[in-house]
Amino acid sequence: MDNHIDPKDRFSKPSGVWNERTVKQFNEEDPSGKDSKEPGAKMDKGKVRAGLMVNGFKRALMEVAKVSTYGAEKYSPNGWKEVKDGFNRYNDAMMRHLFATEEGDRESNLLHLSHAAWNMLAMLELFIEENEDLELFCKQYMTVREKQ
C-alpha cells in the first residue's frame, strides 16, 4: 500500500484540513534518497524517533505504567478519560504528588513522582484529544519539525 498523498487528487487524501505543506510533510522519503520499491529502502526520513523516548526512559515509563495499572485496578481501565473537568482535576492531583515527592505514596506504594508524571500525561492526552485535528496530528506526530 502506497502512503503517498497527491495534493491535487481530492480522493487520495484522508478527510480533514490539508494544505500543501502538510501533504509534503506526510509524504514519505528514504533518508538516503532510495525509491520506496528499491531493496533496503525505509521511508522514515523526518519521522519521529519514538524509540529514543522509550529506550531513554524505560525505567521511568515502567514506573508510570505501574501507576496506570494501579489506577485501572482501583477504578476502571481507561476510566480516567471520562472524569468530568479531568484536565483541572489531574492538574490538582499532579501538584499534590509533586509536593509529596520526599516520601512514597502510602496507598499505592509507588513513587509520588510516578503519580505526578501519570497525571501530566493524562493532562497532555486530554489536551491533545480536545485540540487535535488530522492536519495537526500529521504535522506534530508523524514528522519532526524542521529548524527555522
C-alpha positions as CSV (number, residue, x, y, z in Angstrom):
1,M,0.0,0.0,0.0
2,D,1.4,3.4,-1.0
3,N,1.2,6.1,1.6
4,H,2.0,8.9,-0.8
5,I,-0.6,11.6,-0.9
6,D,-1.2,13.6,-4.1
7,P,-2.3,17.2,-3.1
8,K,-4.1,17.6,-6.5
9,D,-6.2,14.4,-6.1
10,R,-9.1,15.1,-3.7
11,F,-9.9,11.4,-3.5
12,S,-6.5,10.2,-2.4
13,K,-6.2,12.2,0.8
14,P,-7.9,11.5,4.1
15,S,-10.6,13.7,5.5
16,G,-9.6,16.7,7.5
17,V,-7.9,20.0,6.8
18,W,-5.0,19.6,4.4
19,N,-2.7,22.1,2.8
20,E,0.4,21.8,0.6
21,R,2.8,21.9,3.5
22,T,1.1,19.2,5.4
23,V,0.8,16.9,2.4
24,K,4.6,17.4,1.7
25,Q,5.4,16.6,5.3
26,F,3.3,13.4,5.2
27,N,4.8,12.1,2.0
28,E,7.5,9.6,2.9
29,E,11.1,9.6,1.8
30,D,14.1,7.4,2.4
31,P,16.9,9.3,4.1
32,S,19.4,8.1,1.5
33,G,17.1,9.0,-1.4
34,K,16.2,5.4,-2.4
35,D,12.9,4.8,-4.1
36,S,10.3,3.0,-2.0
37,K,10.5,-0.1,-4.2
38,E,14.3,-0.3,-4.1
39,P,15.7,-3.0,-1.8
40,G,16.9,-1.6,1.5
41,A,14.6,1.5,1.3
42,K,13.0,2.6,4.6
43,M,10.6,5.5,4.3
44,D,11.3,7.2,7.6
45,K,13.1,10.5,6.8
46,G,11.9,13.2,9.2
47,K,9.6,10.8,11.2
48,V,9.5,11.0,15.0
49,R,12.0,8.6,16.6
50,A,9.8,7.3,19.4
51,G,12.4,4.7,20.3
52,L,14.6,7.4,21.7
53,M,11.9,8.2,24.3
54,V,11.0,4.6,25.1
55,N,14.6,3.4,25.3
56,G,15.9,6.6,27.1
57,F,13.2,6.5,29.8
58,K,12.3,2.8,30.1
59,R,12.6,2.6,33.9
60,A,10.6,5.9,34.4
61,L,8.0,4.8,31.9
62,M,7.6,1.4,33.7
63,E,7.0,3.3,37.0
64,V,4.3,5.4,35.3
65,A,2.9,2.1,33.8
66,K,2.6,0.8,37.4
67,V,0.5,3.9,38.3
68,S,-1.7,3.1,35.2
69,T,-2.1,-0.5,36.4
70,Y,-2.9,0.6,39.9
71,G,-5.5,3.1,38.7
72,A,-7.1,0.6,36.4
73,E,-7.5,-1.9,39.3
74,K,-8.7,0.8,41.8
75,Y,-11.2,2.4,39.4
76,S,-11.5,1.0,35.8
77,P,-9.3,0.6,32.8
78,N,-9.1,4.0,31.0
79,G,-12.0,5.3,33.1
80,W,-9.9,8.4,33.8
81,K,-10.8,9.7,30.3
82,E,-14.4,10.2,31.4
83,V,-13.7,12.2,34.6
84,K,-15.6,15.5,34.5
85,D,-13.2,18.5,34.3
86,G,-10.4,16.0,34.1
87,F,-7.7,18.4,33.0
88,N,-8.1,20.6,36.1
89,R,-8.5,17.7,38.5
90,Y,-5.4,15.9,37.2
91,N,-3.5,19.1,37.5
92,D,-4.5,19.3,41.1
93,A,-3.6,15.7,41.7
94,M,-0.2,16.2,40.0
95,M,0.5,19.2,42.3
96,R,-0.4,17.2,45.4
97,H,2.0,14.4,44.3
98,L,4.8,16.9,43.5
99,F,4.5,18.4,46.9
100,A,5.0,15.0,48.5
101,T,7.9,13.7,46.5
102,E,10.1,13.1,49.5
103,E,8.0,10.1,50.6
104,G,6.4,7.2,48.8
105,D,2.6,7.1,48.3
106,R,1.3,5.1,51.3
107,E,-1.8,3.8,49.5
108,S,-0.1,2.5,46.3
109,N,3.5,2.1,47.5
110,L,4.5,3.8,44.3
111,L,6.6,7.0,43.9
112,H,4.8,10.3,44.1
113,L,6.9,11.4,41.1
114,S,5.4,8.5,39.1
115,H,1.9,9.6,40.1
116,A,2.8,13.2,39.1
117,A,4.1,12.0,35.7
118,W,1.0,10.0,35.1
119,N,-1.2,13.0,35.9
120,M,0.8,15.2,33.5
121,L,0.4,12.5,30.8
122,A,-3.3,12.4,31.4
123,M,-3.5,16.2,31.1
124,L,-1.5,16.1,27.9
125,E,-3.7,13.4,26.4
126,L,-6.9,15.2,27.2
127,F,-5.4,18.5,25.8
128,I,-4.4,16.8,22.6
129,E,-7.7,15.0,22.2
130,E,-9.6,18.2,22.7
131,N,-7.5,20.3,20.3
132,E,-6.3,18.0,17.5
133,D,-7.5,17.6,14.0
134,L,-6.0,15.5,11.2
135,E,-3.6,18.2,10.0
136,L,-2.3,18.9,13.5
137,F,-1.8,15.2,14.0
138,C,0.2,14.8,10.8
139,K,2.3,17.9,11.5
140,Q,3.2,17.2,15.1
141,Y,3.2,13.4,15.5
142,M,4.1,11.9,12.1
143,T,7.1,14.3,11.3
144,V,9.7,16.2,13.1
145,R,9.5,20.0,12.6
146,E,12.4,21.4,10.6
147,K,14.6,24.0,12.3
148,Q,13.7,27.6,11.3
